[in-house]
């Protein structure tokens, strides 16, 4: 079969299965508003959990940073792309999150893959939650290490995998908040189990940082856990872009020598680092954003309960409504859009087969009226 035939067949099959993805050009505005092709919607599909992507202080920090540092880093951090602004951000992250070191990356995907590829060797074992992010799944599968998985958030499953492996180096990988289900890992119990088995713990807290714990320090701080390695991203609650690995001095020095995504990629712009610094300051000093988000989550769940709309047990900003069938999930999402609410249908392989869903994400930027109208529309289309 030629490449052309293979490509056409694959596209046709995805269309028939209701799995074809599309990119649409949209304009996102403050107050959780979105415009697409001249139509206006309330935006319920963003990971901008605190609404900081349009905060004037964050925007001003980026603009002033661009005026001072320019619009691009121009090289990798190992050449000339590492500025005092990058250094300040790393020091701020380490201080805020309680680690000796922080290393910046262009994205969470890059950070996760860089870490696994740099750390894992054939004599090691990676033990991961089955629902961990695709960046980690891919890196673990492609690494030379043995790769084992345990059922989602199953302490018994993790215990069995730890007991069944006897390699000297074992890395347990999980997330703080899972991106498609919105539930949280039992990090305290997982951390204790890792200590008992002398395994390292890595936590990807992309969706917990900024919104959970004191000063928004995330899932680990909320559960009073210090993992061996923590990955945080700046493109969700912090409202910017990029990521960082928090770790020991030795691991950071090792990554500086071995992490190919770090060594061979242009560094994120210093102006972007300046914007992240401004966002962290807001998160640490202004808890009212987290308080507003928490109230919005509570209001949404209460209204859905009153309307008989089934939800999962998620208590985070990610509120999935499980539909099951791919085509029906698309139809329900379209019904919500017709009512002025932008909600995306999430289908396999992003989620397990048979669990297509609406992934509703709430933000501190949403008003009570916007949430009430969404629930009314959801009740109508379901």
N, C-alpha and C positions, 0 to 999 in steps of 0.2 A: 504494500500500500504506500503510495507517495505521501510526502509531507502534506501536500495540499488536500488530498483525500482524508488523511487522518485528522487534519485540523477541521475540515468541514463536517466530518462525522461527529467529532467531539462537540462542536458547537451545536449541531442539530440535537444530539442526545441531551445536552444540558437544557436546551430549550424545551424539549419534550418532558423532561423531569421537573421543570419549574425551578431550575438551578442556575439559569443564565444571569450573570451579574452585569450591572450597567453602572457607568459613572455619569452623573448628571452635574452640570455646572450650576452651582448655587451661590447665593450671596448671603452670608450669615451676618446678622446685625445684633446690636445690644438688645437686652430684655428678651432673650430666647426667641428671636424672630429670624425667619429664613425666607428668601425669595428665590423662586425658580421659574424661569420662563414667564416672568411678569406676574406670577401668582404668589400670594403671601401666606405664610404658614407660621404656626407656633412650633418651635423646634424642640422635639423630644428625642433626638438621636445623637446628641453631642456628649462627649466625655468631658466637656468644660464644666465640671461639677460645681464650681464656685462662681462661674461667670467672669473669671478674671481675664479672659482673652480680649475683652473690650474695656478693661479697667483703664482709666486715663493715666494712672501712675505707671502702670506696666507699659503702656504704649509710649509714654513720654520717655521712659528709661531706654526703650529700644531706639527711639529716634535720636536721643542724645548720645547713645552708645554708637550709633552709626555715624553721627557727625564726628565723634572723637576717634573711633577705631576703624571706621570704614564699614562697608557692607559685607565683606567676606574675610575669612581668616587667611586665605591665600596659600595655605600649605598645611600639612599635618602638624600636629603639636610637637613632633620630634624635629621639625625643621624650623619654621618661624610662626606657626599657627597658634602658639600657646602664649597668651598675653597675661598681664597682671589681672585683668578682669576674669579670665578663666581661672587663674590661681585663686582669686578671692572667692569665686563661686565654689570651688572645691573645698576650700577651708570652711566656708559657711555651711555647706552640706554636712561635712564631717562633724562640725560643732553641733548643728541642729539635730542630727540623727544619732550622735553618740558613737562615732567610729573614728579610728585613727586617720583614715584616709578616704578620699573620694576621687574617682577617676571619671572624667566626662567622656560621653560618647554621643554620636549624632542622633541616635534613636534607641529606644528600648530593644528593638529587634537586633540592632548591631551589638548592644551591650550583652544581651543574653548569648548570642552566638559567639562573640569574642571570648567570653568567659569560658564556655564549655569547650570550645576548640583549643583554647590555651591551656586549660587545666587537665582535661581528660586524656589519659593514656590507656593502652591496651590492658594494663594490669589493674585498672580501676573499675568501679561499678557506679552507675548512675541509677538512682531509684526515684521515680517521679510520679506525681499524681497524674492520672490518666487524662485529666482535663486541663493540664497546663498549656500555656500559650504555644501557638504553632512555631514560633521562633525557637523555643526550647525543645519541642518535640523533634524538629528537623535537626537541630544541632546534636541532640543526644543520639539520634538514629545514625547520623553521619560520622559521629566521633568513633575512635577506635575502642572506646570503653564498652564494657558490657552494659546493656540498657535494660532495666526492669521497670515495670509500672505497677502501681497499686490502685485499686478502685477509689474513685473520687472521695476524698476526705475520710477514707477508711483507716482508722488506727490499727485495726486487726490486720488489714491487708498490708500496711506498712511494716508491722511487726513481723509478719510472715516473710516478707522480702528481705528484711534485715537479718532474720535468723537463717535464711537460706543462702546468704552470701558470706564469704569469709575473706574477701580481698581486704588488703590493708587499708586502702583508700576508698571510702564510699561517700558519695554526695547525694543527699536527699534534697529533692527540688519540689517546691510547691509555690503557690501564689498566696498573697494576703487576701485579696478579693478576686474572685474568679470573674473574668470579663463577660461571660455569656450568661451565667447563672446568678451573679451578684452575691453569692454566699461567701462565707469566710472560712479559711482553713483553721483547724484547731491548733494554732501555732504553739501554744504552751505545752500541750501534750506531745506534739511532734518534736519539739525541741528537747524535752525530757527524754524521749525515746532515742533521739540521736546521741545524747550524752551517754546514755546507758550502753549504746552499741559503738561508741567512739566514732561516730560518723559526723561529717560536716553537714550543716544545713544551709541551703540557699533559698531565699524568699524573693520572689518577684512581686513587688508591691505597687505596681503601676497604678492600680485603681484604689489603693488605700491611702497613698501618700497625699497629704494636704487636707484630707477630709476626716480621718480617724485619729484618735489619740490626742493627748495634750499637745497643744501648739501644732496640731495637724501632722504629727510625726509618723502617723501611719499605723498599719495593722500590728507591727511588731511592738511598738511602744504601747499600743492599746492593750496588748496581751502580756506586756512586760517580758518580752523575749528579745534577745540579742543574737541573731543568726550569725554564722560565720561570714556569710556574704549576703548583702542586700542590694537589690536592683530597684531603682526608682526612676520614673520618667517625668518629664516636665510638660508633656502634651495633654495631660488630663486636667486634674484639679488646678495645677499651676498655670494652665492656660497658655503655654508657650510651645516649646518643642525641645527634643533632646533627652538625654538620660544620663545616669551615673551609676557606677558600681561603688558601693561602700564596703570597706574591707579592712584587713590589717595592713600594717606597713609592708610586711613581706609580700603579701598577695598583690598589693598595688605595685610594688617594684617589679614583681614578676610579670604582671600585665603590661607594664611599660616596656618590657623586653620582648614579650611573646604575643601580645594581642594584635593580630593582623588588622582587625577592624579599626584599631587605634593608630597603629603605625602607618598604615597605607591609605588612610582616608583624610581628606581635608577636614580640619577641625571646624566645629560649629562657630559661626561668627561671634566675635566678642560682644557685639550689640545684642545678640540673642542671650548671651550669658548675663548681660546687664539687666535684661528684661526678667530673666528667671530670678535674679537677686531681688529685684523689686517685688516680684510675686511672692517669694518666700517671706519677705518682710511683712507683707499684708497678711499672709496666712498665720504667721506667728503672733502678730500684734492685734489682729482684728477677728476674734472668734465669732463675731456675729454672722459672718458668711457661712461658717459650718453650722451654726445654730439655725439659720434660715433654711439651709439644705435639709437638716434633720426634721424640721417642722414640715417641710414640703413632702418628705418621704412619708411621715406619719399621716398627713392629710390625704395623700394619694391612697395609701393602704386602707385607711378608714372609709373613704368614699367607695373604693372598689368592693370592700366587704358589704357595705350597705346596698350596693347594686348587685351583689351576688357574682361578681367577677372573680374567677379563681386566680390566685397568685401563688408564687412559690414562697419559700420562707425567707427570702432575701430582705434584709433590713438596711441595705445600702442604696446608693443612688441608682443602681441597676435593677430594674423591676421587669423581669421577663414575664410575658403572657404566653404560655405554651399552647400552640395551635395543633401541631402534629404534621398535618399534610402541607406539602410545599405550596401547592396551588392555592389552597385556602388561606394560608398565611399571607401570600401575595395579595389575595383579594381583600382580606381584612385591612391590610396596610393601605391599599388603595382606597378603601372606604373611609379610613381615617383622614387620608390626604384630601379626599373630596370634601370633608368637613372642616378642612383647614389645619390639620394636625400632621406634622411631618414625623412619621414613625416608620422605621425600616423593618422589613421582614428578614430575619436571619435564618438561613437554611444550611443544610450540609454542604460541604464538609466542615464548615465553621462550627456547627453543633452536630451532635449524633443524629444518625438517620432516624426519622420518625419524631423528631423533637423540634421541627421548625417553629419559630416563635416571633413574636413582636419583642424587640429589645427596647423597652421604654427607659430612657435615662432622664433623671430629674436633676435640676440645677437650682442653686440659690437664686438664679436670675428669674425663675418662674414665679409668677404671681399666683395667688390662691384662685383667682378667676380662671386663669389658663389651665390649671390642674383640674378644676371642677368641670370645665367644658370638655377636656380630654376624656374624663371618666364617663361623662354623659354620652359622648360620641362612641366610646369603646363599648358601652352597654348596648348602644343601638346597633353597631355593626356585628357584634358577636351573636 
